[in-house]
Amino acid sequence: MQIEDLFRGIRSEAFRLELLDCYHIKGEWEQFQQFKKGKDIVADDETEQFYQIIRRYVSEGKKIIRVHVIPKKPTDYLKFEIKTGYVPQLRAGAKIYLLYQEEYNHLLQPDFNPNDFWLFDNRVVVELIYDKEGHFLKERSVKDEKTVKKYTTLKKDVIDNGIPLEEWLEDNPNF
């Protein structure tokens, strides 16, 4: 099942954990290059549609939650992601958290080191596999109940220990 189908079918919540400092995603990568040159970035139609989906889901009482694990000093890409992706998602009603890498490392269970993932309604996990440069390779569904439980526990831990984006921006106005 594709992520888009799962996203359309959420009952209460979609959660995303992002672990990379940089994602090399077609379309977005070109915007990142423009951002580095100091140019204003305008959301494309696909991105605007995503913001509309967030607004609709939130108005229906559903939650869209993201946690991005970051280094103490954000990379240029993370600055781009925060300013052009996360802030508009926050305005649309998503809950966005940042969690420092060293804190994340302490939260991991010894036998559990997941990839990026989406967790839908605390029952369906889709791992997102990327190469070292951040190119998307494939999705992998996780169906084993014991393993899904590890993801739900990690989700709770990273939210509980994450810094809400609004607070992080207040503490880091010139990031």
Residue pairs with C-beta under 8 A, 6 or more apart in sequence:
1 124
1 141
2 139
3 118
3 126
3 139
6 14
6 118
6 120
6 124
6 126
7 14
7 53
7 118
7 120
9 120
10 57
10 62
10 120
10 121
11 62
11 121
12 61
12 62
12 63
12 121
13 62
13 63
13 64
13 65
13 120
13 121
13 122
14 57
14 62
14 63
14 64
14 65
14 118
14 119
14 120
14 121
15 65
15 66
15 67
15 118
15 119
15 120
15 155
16 65
16 66
16 67
16 116
16 117
16 118
16 119
17 66
17 67
17 69
17 114
17 116
17 117
17 119
17 154
17 155
17 158
18 66
18 67
18 68
18 69
18 116
19 69
19 104
19 115
19 116
20 116
20 130
20 134
21 70
21 71
21 75
21 77
21 78
22 75
22 77
22 78
22 133
22 134
23 77
23 81
23 130
23 134
23 136
24 133
24 134
24 135
25 134
25 136
27 44
27 46
31 41
31 80
31 84
32 76
32 77
32 80
34 41
35 41
35 76
35 79
35 80
35 83
35 84
36 76
36 80
41 80
41 83
41 84
43 51
43 84
43 88
47 85
47 88
50 89
51 88
51 89
51 91
51 92
52 92
54 64
54 89
54 92
54 93
54 94
55 92
55 93
57 63
57 64
57 93
58 64
58 92
58 93
58 94
59 93
63 95
64 89
64 93
64 94
64 95
65 94
65 95
65 96
65 97
65 159
66 86
66 89
66 94
66 95
66 96
66 97
67 96
67 97
67 98
67 99
67 155
67 158
67 159
67 162
68 78
68 81
68 86
68 96
68 97
68 98
68 99
69 98
69 99
69 100
69 101
69 104
69 158
70 78
70 98
70 99
70 100
70 101
71 78
71 100
71 101
72 100
72 101
72 102
74 82
74 175
79 175
82 98
82 165
82 169
82 175
86 96
86 165
87 165
87 169
89 96
90 96
90 165
90 166
95 164
96 164
96 165
97 158
97 159
97 162
97 163
97 164
97 165
98 162
98 163
98 165
98 168
99 158
99 161
99 162
99 163
103 161
104 158
104 161
107 154
107 157
107 158
107 161
108 154
109 150
109 153
109 154
112 150
112 154
114 127
114 150
114 151
114 154
115 127
115 128
115 129
115 130
115 140
116 127
116 128
116 129
116 130
117 125
117 126
117 127
117 128
117 142
117 151
118 125
118 126
118 128
119 125
119 151
119 152
119 155
120 126
122 152
122 155
123 148
124 141
124 148
125 141
125 142
125 147
125 148
125 151
126 139
126 140
126 141
126 142
127 139
127 140
127 141
127 142
128 136
128 139
129 136
129 137
129 138
129 139
129 140
130 136
130 137
131 137
142 148
142 151
163 171
169 175
